[in-house]
Amino acid sequence: MKKIIHIIPAETIGGVEMAAETAKNIKSKKFNFEIIYLSSKKYKFAKSLFSFFDILITTKKIINKNPDFIIVSLWKSCLSAYILSIFKPEVKIILFLHLTKSTNIVDFFISKIISKKAFQIWSDSEKTNSIRSNELKIDPKRPRKIISFIRYKLNCNKTYNLGANFIFWGRIHKQKRLDKAITLFHSILKTGNNDCKFLIIGPDCGDLSNLKKLVKKLKINKYVFFQKEKNFEEILKISKNYSFFLQLSDYEGMGMSVIESMQLGLVPIITEVGEINSYCKHNINSIVFQDFSNTSIQIINLINQKDIYENIRLKAIQTWTSSLTYEEDLKNNLDLISN
């Protein structure tokens, strides 16, 4: 029986970590599967040597477990994989890519090194695979896999509140461009529609203070609300009070929260980045952001045309009805490499 370990930097709130959580109990007659977090602490890596010591200590523990395969997600895990490759060169490495570009210079170089050592390259979407492979100049002969990044098969909300009600859940990080989303929301308010609200749910990953300052500057404090991260059961209940999911990211991989919102029957308002470009189609199952003025008008018009809104909502739900979940797809691929 093969021993497979998925290495993740820390047990925090993010797409990679939340997807991994759904797969932690995978069972098979062909393999033993385990998820290991390099650190239980939320260090800012560049400011703390302790985070690097955590990586060293945890990597030593992984070496002692004597795995046959390791899956590495995000660049700090690549550091662990590099150390492990020195002491256990026979271990097969799977590099799992989740974003369409490197987040910093260290990410670029260590991911590039591990891509050359990797037995297989996995990606959360075709777009991530294509763009990141080009960035890292990955050998085109290297075996590739696209792994579904859908956490759950969700039932759509039976009821919804059609209006200028917007919600976002995910990391409050500058990558998500919530400043842009708030500015769009402000544009809708300026049309005279004061029956609006925008709820932002998630952990502060460095941008919360800036966003609160923007809300105060625009004088829309009574319309925009921030809440800390919640479990998904709570989000399911809250989502029934909203019509739209609003996320105008600069870059993405698969866009997990967007997929979840579509399954629930929220109409996503998005930018065409990452794999979102392949599954969100303007005025069919989503609204693609163009500019503040035109998109504001489109949203207001949609709110006032319930039949058109319901058609877009239905198409959003239908987009994901036949897709595998992350857990299902991961198990299938782990079975394959264990043969």
DRENDO-1510 file (C-alpha; in Angstrom, 1 decimal, always signed):
<recs>
REC; n; res; u; v; w
REC; 1; MET; +0.0; +0.0; +0.0 .
REC; 2; LYS; +1.4; +3.4; -1.1 .
REC; 3; LYS; +1.9; +6.2; +1.4 .
REC; 4; ILE; +0.8; +9.6; +0.1 .
REC; 5; ILE; +1.2; +12.9; +1.9 .
REC; 6; HIS; -0.2; +16.3; +0.9 .
REC; 7; ILE; +1.9; +19.1; +2.2 .
REC; 8; ILE; +0.2; +22.5; +2.8 .
REC; 9; PRO; +1.9; +25.5; +4.5 .
REC; 10; ALA; -0.7; +26.2; +7.2 .
REC; 11; GLU; -4.2; +25.4; +8.3 .
REC; 12; THR; -5.7; +28.8; +7.4 .
REC; 13; ILE; -8.7; +30.0; +5.5 .
REC; 14; GLY; -8.1; +29.8; +1.7 .
REC; 15; GLY; -9.2; +27.9; -1.3 .
REC; 16; VAL; -6.4; +25.3; -1.0 .
REC; 17; GLU; -6.9; +24.7; +2.7 .
REC; 18; MET; -10.7; +24.5; +2.5 .
REC; 19; ALA; -10.6; +22.0; -0.4 .
REC; 20; ALA; -8.0; +19.9; +1.5 .
REC; 21; GLU; -10.3; +19.8; +4.5 .
REC; 22; THR; -13.0; +18.0; +2.4 .
REC; 23; ALA; -10.5; +15.3; +1.5 .
REC; 24; LYS; -8.9; +14.6; +4.8 .
REC; 25; ASN; -10.8; +11.3; +5.3 .
REC; 26; ILE; -10.2; +9.7; +1.9 .
REC; 27; LYS; -9.9; +5.9; +2.2 .
REC; 28; SER; -8.6; +3.4; -0.3 .
REC; 29; LYS; -7.3; -0.2; -0.4 .
REC; 30; LYS; -4.4; +1.1; -2.6 .
REC; 31; PHE; -3.0; +4.0; -0.5 .
REC; 32; ASN; -2.8; +5.7; +2.9 .
REC; 33; PHE; -3.5; +9.4; +2.5 .
REC; 34; GLU; -2.5; +12.2; +5.0 .
REC; 35; ILE; -2.5; +16.0; +5.0 .
REC; 36; ILE; +0.4; +17.6; +6.8 .
REC; 37; TYR; +0.5; +21.4; +7.6 .
REC; 38; LEU; +4.0; +22.8; +7.9 .
REC; 39; SER; +3.0; +25.2; +10.6 .
REC; 40; SER; +0.1; +25.6; +12.9 .
REC; 41; LYS; +1.0; +29.2; +13.5 .
REC; 42; LYS; +0.0; +32.1; +11.2 .
REC; 43; TYR; +3.5; +33.7; +10.7 .
REC; 44; LYS; +4.3; +36.4; +8.2 .
REC; 45; PHE; +6.9; +34.3; +6.6 .
REC; 46; ALA; +9.2; +37.1; +5.4 .
REC; 47; LYS; +9.3; +38.6; +8.9 .
REC; 48; SER; +9.9; +35.4; +11.0 .
REC; 49; LEU; +12.7; +32.9; +11.1 .
REC; 50; PHE; +10.4; +30.8; +13.3 .
REC; 51; SER; +8.2; +29.9; +10.2 .
REC; 52; PHE; +11.3; +28.5; +8.5 .
REC; 53; PHE; +12.2; +26.5; +11.5 .
REC; 54; ASP; +8.7; +25.1; +11.5 .
REC; 55; ILE; +9.3; +24.0; +7.9 .
REC; 56; LEU; +12.5; +22.3; +8.8 .
REC; 57; ILE; +11.0; +20.5; +11.8 .
REC; 58; THR; +7.9; +19.3; +10.0 .
REC; 59; THR; +9.9; +18.2; +6.9 .
REC; 60; LYS; +12.0; +16.0; +9.2 .
REC; 61; LYS; +8.8; +14.4; +10.5 .
REC; 62; ILE; +7.7; +13.8; +6.9 .
REC; 63; ILE; +11.0; +12.2; +6.0 .
REC; 64; ASN; +10.6; +9.9; +9.0 .
REC; 65; LYS; +7.2; +8.8; +7.7 .
REC; 66; ASN; +8.9; +7.5; +4.5 .
REC; 67; PRO; +6.2; +8.5; +1.9 .
REC; 68; ASP; +6.1; +7.1; -1.6 .
REC; 69; PHE; +4.5; +10.3; -3.0 .
REC; 70; ILE; +4.2; +13.9; -1.8 .
REC; 71; ILE; +1.8; +16.5; -3.2 .
REC; 72; VAL; +2.9; +20.1; -2.6 .
REC; 73; SER; +0.6; +23.0; -2.7 .
REC; 74; LEU; +1.8; +26.7; -2.5 .
REC; 75; TRP; +5.4; +27.8; -2.5 .
REC; 76; LYS; +6.4; +27.2; +1.2 .
REC; 77; SER; +5.5; +23.5; +0.6 .
REC; 78; CYS; +7.9; +23.6; -2.3 .
REC; 79; LEU; +10.7; +24.5; +0.2 .
REC; 80; SER; +9.8; +21.4; +2.1 .
REC; 81; ALA; +9.8; +19.3; -1.0 .
REC; 82; TYR; +13.2; +20.5; -2.0 .
REC; 83; ILE; +14.7; +19.6; +1.4 .
REC; 84; LEU; +13.0; +16.2; +1.2 .
REC; 85; SER; +14.3; +15.6; -2.3 .
REC; 86; ILE; +17.9; +15.9; -1.0 .
REC; 87; PHE; +17.4; +13.2; +1.7 .
REC; 88; LYS; +14.8; +11.1; +0.0 .
REC; 89; PRO; +15.4; +11.4; -3.8 .
REC; 90; GLU; +13.3; +8.3; -4.5 .
REC; 91; VAL; +10.1; +10.1; -3.3 .
REC; 92; LYS; +7.9; +11.1; -6.2 .
REC; 93; ILE; +6.8; +14.7; -6.1 .
REC; 94; ILE; +3.5; +16.1; -7.4 .
REC; 95; LEU; +3.5; +19.9; -7.8 .
REC; 96; PHE; +0.0; +21.2; -7.4 .
REC; 97; LEU; -0.5; +24.7; -8.9 .
REC; 98; HIS; -3.4; +26.9; -7.8 .
REC; 99; LEU; -2.8; +30.4; -9.2 .
REC; 100; THR; -2.1; +31.7; -12.7 .
REC; 101; LYS; +1.0; +33.6; -11.6 .
REC; 102; SER; +3.7; +33.4; -8.9 .
REC; 103; THR; +2.9; +35.5; -5.9 .
REC; 104; ASN; +6.6; +36.7; -5.3 .
REC; 105; ILE; +10.1; +36.0; -6.5 .
REC; 106; VAL; +10.7; +33.2; -4.1 .
REC; 107; ASP; +7.5; +31.5; -5.2 .
REC; 108; PHE; +8.7; +31.7; -8.9 .
REC; 109; PHE; +12.2; +30.3; -8.3 .
REC; 110; ILE; +11.3; +27.5; -5.8 .
REC; 111; SER; +8.2; +26.4; -7.9 .
REC; 112; LYS; +10.4; +26.4; -11.0 .
REC; 113; ILE; +13.0; +24.1; -9.3 .
REC; 114; ILE; +10.3; +21.7; -8.0 .
REC; 115; SER; +8.6; +21.6; -11.4 .
REC; 116; LYS; +11.8; +20.1; -12.8 .
REC; 117; LYS; +11.9; +17.5; -10.0 .
REC; 118; ALA; +8.2; +16.7; -10.2 .
REC; 119; PHE; +6.8; +13.3; -11.2 .
REC; 120; GLN; +3.5; +15.0; -12.3 .
REC; 121; ILE; +2.1; +18.5; -12.5 .
REC; 122; TRP; -1.4; +19.1; -11.2 .
REC; 123; SER; -3.4; +22.2; -11.6 .
REC; 124; ASP; -6.8; +23.4; -10.3 .
REC; 125; SER; -7.9; +24.5; -13.8 .
REC; 126; GLU; -6.9; +24.5; -17.5 .
REC; 127; LYS; -6.0; +28.2; -17.3 .
REC; 128; THR; -3.7; +27.7; -14.3 .
REC; 129; ASN; -2.0; +24.8; -16.1 .
REC; 130; SER; -1.5; +26.8; -19.3 .
REC; 131; ILE; -0.4; +30.1; -17.9 .
REC; 132; ARG; +1.7; +28.8; -15.1 .
REC; 133; SER; +3.4; +26.2; -17.2 .
REC; 134; ASN; +4.4; +28.9; -19.6 .
REC; 135; GLU; +5.7; +31.2; -16.7 .
REC; 136; LEU; +7.7; +28.4; -15.2 .
REC; 137; LYS; +8.7; +26.9; -18.5 .
REC; 138; ILE; +7.7; +23.4; -17.5 .
REC; 139; ASP; +8.7; +20.6; -19.8 .
REC; 140; PRO; +5.6; +20.0; -22.1 .
REC; 141; LYS; +6.4; +16.2; -21.8 .
REC; 142; ARG; +5.8; +16.3; -18.0 .
REC; 143; PRO; +2.5; +14.5; -17.2 .
REC; 144; ARG; -0.3; +16.9; -16.3 .
REC; 145; LYS; -3.6; +16.5; -14.5 .
REC; 146; ILE; -6.5; +19.0; -13.9 .
REC; 147; ILE; -8.1; +18.3; -10.5 .
REC; 148; SER; -11.6; +19.5; -9.8 .
REC; 149; PHE; -11.6; +22.3; -7.3 .
REC; 150; ILE; -15.3; +22.1; -6.3 .
REC; 151; ARG; -15.5; +21.5; -2.6 .
REC; 152; TYR; -19.2; +20.5; -2.4 .
REC; 153; LYS; -22.1; +19.5; -4.4 .
REC; 154; LEU; -24.6; +22.0; -3.2 .
REC; 155; ASN; -28.3; +22.3; -3.5 .
REC; 156; CYS; -29.5; +25.7; -4.7 .
REC; 157; ASN; -31.4; +28.0; -2.3 .
REC; 158; LYS; -35.1; +27.5; -2.8 .
REC; 159; THR; -35.8; +31.1; -1.9 .
REC; 160; TYR; -33.9; +34.2; -2.6 .
REC; 161; ASN; -34.2; +38.0; -2.0 .
REC; 162; LEU; -34.1; +39.8; -5.4 .
REC; 163; GLY; -32.6; +43.2; -4.9 .
REC; 164; ALA; -29.4; +45.1; -4.7 .
REC; 165; ASN; -28.0; +42.6; -2.2 .
REC; 166; PHE; -24.4; +41.6; -2.6 .
REC; 167; ILE; -22.2; +39.1; -0.7 .
REC; 168; PHE; -18.6; +37.9; -0.8 .
REC; 169; TRP; -16.9; +35.2; +1.1 .
REC; 170; GLY; -13.2; +34.4; +0.9 .
REC; 171; ARG; -9.9; +35.9; +2.0 .
REC; 172; ILE; -9.9; +39.7; +2.5 .
REC; 173; HIS; -6.8; +40.1; +0.4 .
REC; 174; LYS; -5.8; +42.7; -2.2 .
REC; 175; GLN; -5.8; +40.0; -4.9 .
REC; 176; LYS; -9.6; +39.9; -4.5 .
REC; 177; ARG; -9.9; +43.6; -5.3 .
REC; 178; LEU; -12.7; +44.2; -2.8 .
REC; 179; ASP; -11.8; +47.9; -3.1 .
REC; 180; LYS; -13.0; +47.7; -6.7 .
REC; 181; ALA; -16.1; +45.7; -5.6 .
REC; 182; ILE; -16.9; +48.4; -3.0 .
REC; 183; THR; -16.5; +51.2; -5.6 .
REC; 184; LEU; -18.9; +49.4; -7.9 .
REC; 185; PHE; -21.4; +49.0; -5.1 .
REC; 186; HIS; -21.0; +52.8; -4.4 .
REC; 187; SER; -21.8; +53.4; -8.1 .
REC; 188; ILE; -25.1; +51.5; -7.7 .
REC; 189; LEU; -25.9; +53.5; -4.6 .
REC; 190; LYS; -25.3; +56.7; -6.6 .
REC; 191; THR; -28.1; +55.7; -9.0 .
REC; 192; GLY; -30.6; +56.5; -6.2 .
REC; 193; ASN; -31.1; +52.9; -5.1 .
REC; 194; ASN; -30.6; +53.1; -1.4 .
REC; 195; ASP; -32.1; +49.7; -0.6 .
REC; 196; CYS; -28.7; +48.1; -0.9 .
REC; 197; LYS; -26.3; +46.1; +1.2 .
REC; 198; PHE; -22.9; +44.4; +0.7 .
REC; 199; LEU; -21.7; +41.8; +3.1 .
REC; 200; ILE; -18.0; +40.8; +3.1 .
REC; 201; ILE; -17.1; +37.6; +5.0 .
REC; 202; GLY; -13.6; +36.3; +5.6 .
REC; 203; PRO; -10.3; +36.5; +7.4 .
REC; 204; ASP; -8.2; +39.6; +7.2 .
REC; 205; CYS; -5.3; +38.8; +4.9 .
REC; 206; GLY; -3.9; +42.3; +5.0 .
REC; 207; ASP; -6.5; +44.4; +3.3 .
REC; 208; LEU; -9.3; +44.9; +5.8 .
REC; 209; SER; -8.0; +48.2; +7.2 .
REC; 210; ASN; -7.7; +49.7; +3.7 .
REC; 211; LEU; -11.3; +48.6; +2.9 .
REC; 212; LYS; -12.7; +50.1; +6.0 .
REC; 213; LYS; -11.0; +53.4; +5.3 .
REC; 214; LEU; -12.5; +53.3; +1.8 .
REC; 215; VAL; -16.0; +52.6; +3.1 .
REC; 216; LYS; -15.6; +55.5; +5.5 .
REC; 217; LYS; -14.3; +57.8; +2.8 .
REC; 218; LEU; -17.3; +57.0; +0.5 .
REC; 219; LYS; -19.7; +57.5; +3.5 .
REC; 220; ILE; -21.3; +54.1; +3.0 .
REC; 221; ASN; -20.8; +52.6; +6.4 .
REC; 222; LYS; -24.5; +51.8; +6.8 .
REC; 223; TYR; -24.5; +49.8; +3.6 .
REC; 224; VAL; -21.2; +47.8; +3.7 .
REC; 225; PHE; -20.6; +45.2; +6.5 .
REC; 226; PHE; -17.6; +43.1; +7.4 .
REC; 227; GLN; -17.8; +39.8; +9.3 .
REC; 228; LYS; -15.1; +37.4; +10.3 .
REC; 229; GLU; -14.7; +33.9; +8.6 .
REC; 230; LYS; -17.7; +31.6; +9.2 .
REC; 231; ASN; -18.2; +27.9; +8.7 .
REC; 232; PHE; -19.9; +27.0; +5.5 .
REC; 233; GLU; -23.2; +26.0; +7.1 .
REC; 234; GLU; -23.5; +29.6; +8.3 .
REC; 235; ILE; -22.7; +30.9; +4.9 .
REC; 236; LEU; -25.4; +28.7; +3.3 .
REC; 237; LYS; -28.0; +30.2; +5.6 .
REC; 238; ILE; -26.8; +33.8; +5.1 .
REC; 239; SER; -26.7; +33.4; +1.3 .
REC; 240; LYS; -30.5; +33.1; +1.1 .
REC; 241; ASN; -30.8; +36.8; +1.8 .
REC; 242; TYR; -28.7; +37.8; -1.2 .
REC; 243; SER; -29.1; +38.0; -5.0 .
REC; 244; PHE; -25.5; +38.5; -6.2 .
REC; 245; PHE; -22.0; +37.3; -5.4 .
REC; 246; LEU; -19.5; +40.1; -6.0 .
REC; 247; GLN; -15.8; +39.4; -6.7 .
REC; 248; LEU; -13.6; +41.5; -9.0 .
REC; 249; SER; -10.3; +39.7; -8.6 .
REC; 250; ASP; -7.1; +40.7; -10.4 .
REC; 251; TYR; -6.1; +37.1; -10.8 .
REC; 252; GLU; -7.5; +33.7; -9.8 .
REC; 253; GLY; -7.1; +30.0; -10.3 .
REC; 254; MET; -10.4; +28.1; -10.4 .
REC; 255; GLY; -12.3; +30.6; -8.2 .
REC; 256; MET; -13.8; +28.3; -5.6 .
REC; 257; SER; -16.2; +30.8; -4.0 .
REC; 258; VAL; -17.6; +31.8; -7.4 .
REC; 259; ILE; -18.4; +28.2; -8.1 .
REC; 260; GLU; -20.1; +27.8; -4.7 .
REC; 261; SER; -22.2; +30.9; -5.2 .
REC; 262; MET; -23.4; +29.7; -8.6 .
REC; 263; GLN; -24.4; +26.4; -7.2 .
REC; 264; LEU; -26.5; +28.2; -4.5 .
REC; 265; GLY; -28.3; +30.3; -7.1 .
REC; 266; LEU; -26.5; +33.6; -6.7 .
REC; 267; VAL; -25.7; +35.5; -9.9 .
REC; 268; PRO; -21.9; +36.2; -9.8 .
REC; 269; ILE; -20.5; +39.6; -10.8 .
REC; 270; ILE; -16.9; +38.9; -11.7 .
REC; 271; THR; -13.8; +39.8; -13.7 .
REC; 272; GLU; -12.7; +37.4; -16.5 .
REC; 273; VAL; -9.5; +36.1; -14.8 .
REC; 274; GLY; -8.1; +32.6; -14.4 .
REC; 275; GLU; -10.5; +29.8; -15.1 .
REC; 276; ILE; -13.5; +32.0; -14.3 .
REC; 277; ASN; -13.2; +33.2; -17.9 .
REC; 278; SER; -14.1; +29.7; -19.1 .
REC; 279; TYR; -17.3; +29.1; -17.1 .
REC; 280; CYS; -18.8; +32.6; -16.5 .
REC; 281; LYS; -20.6; +33.9; -19.6 .
REC; 282; HIS; -21.9; +37.4; -19.6 .
REC; 283; ASN; -25.7; +37.7; -19.4 .
REC; 284; ILE; -26.0; +33.9; -19.6 .
REC; 285; ASN; -24.9; +32.7; -16.2 .
REC; 286; SER; -23.2; +35.8; -14.8 .
REC; 287; ILE; -22.4; +39.5; -15.2 .
REC; 288; VAL; -18.9; +40.2; -16.4 .
REC; 289; PHE; -17.5; +43.6; -15.1 .
REC; 290; GLN; -16.9; +46.1; -17.8 .
REC; 291; ASP; -16.7; +49.5; -16.1 .
REC; 292; PHE; -18.4; +51.1; -13.1 .
REC; 293; SER; -21.0; +53.0; -15.1 .
REC; 294; ASN; -22.1; +50.3; -17.5 .
REC; 295; THR; -22.0; +47.4; -15.0 .
REC; 296; SER; -24.0; +49.4; -12.5 .
REC; 297; ILE; -26.7; +50.0; -15.0 .
REC; 298; GLN; -26.8; +46.3; -16.0 .
REC; 299; ILE; -27.2; +45.3; -12.4 .
REC; 300; ILE; -30.0; +47.7; -11.8 .
REC; 301; ASN; -31.8; +46.6; -15.0 .
REC; 302; LEU; -31.4; +43.0; -14.0 .
REC; 303; ILE; -33.0; +43.6; -10.6 .
REC; 304; ASN; -36.0; +45.2; -12.3 .
REC; 305; GLN; -36.4; +42.3; -14.7 .
REC; 306; LYS; -37.2; +39.3; -12.5 .
REC; 307; ASP; -37.7; +36.8; -15.4 .
REC; 308; ILE; -34.3; +37.6; -16.9 .
REC; 309; TYR; -32.6; +37.4; -13.4 .
REC; 310; GLU; -34.3; +34.0; -12.8 .
REC; 311; ASN; -33.0; +32.7; -16.2 .
REC; 312; ILE; -29.4; +33.8; -15.5 .
REC; 313; ARG; -29.7; +32.3; -12.0 .
REC; 314; LEU; -30.9; +29.0; -13.4 .
REC; 315; LYS; -28.1; +28.8; -15.9 .
REC; 316; ALA; -25.6; +29.5; -13.1 .
REC; 317; ILE; -27.0; +26.6; -11.1 .
REC; 318; GLN; -26.9; +24.3; -14.1 .
REC; 319; THR; -23.2; +25.1; -14.9 .
REC; 320; TRP; -22.0; +22.7; -12.1 .
REC; 321; THR; -24.7; +19.9; -11.9 .
REC; 322; SER; -22.5; +17.2; -13.4 .
REC; 323; SER; -19.1; +18.1; -12.0 .
REC; 324; LEU; -16.9; +15.9; -9.7 .
REC; 325; THR; -16.0; +17.3; -6.3 .
REC; 326; TYR; -12.4; +17.8; -5.3 .
REC; 327; GLU; -12.6; +14.8; -3.0 .
REC; 328; GLU; -13.9; +12.5; -5.7 .
REC; 329; ASP; -11.4; +13.6; -8.3 .
REC; 330; LEU; -8.5; +13.5; -5.9 .
REC; 331; LYS; -9.3; +9.9; -4.9 .
REC; 332; ASN; -9.5; +8.8; -8.5 .
REC; 333; ASN; -6.1; +10.3; -9.3 .
REC; 334; LEU; -4.5; +8.9; -6.1 .
REC; 335; ASP; -5.8; +5.5; -7.1 .
REC; 336; LEU; -4.2; +5.8; -10.5 .
REC; 337; ILE; -0.7; +6.7; -9.2 .
REC; 338; SER; -0.9; +3.9; -6.6 .
REC; 339; ASN; -1.4; +1.2; -9.2 .
</recs>
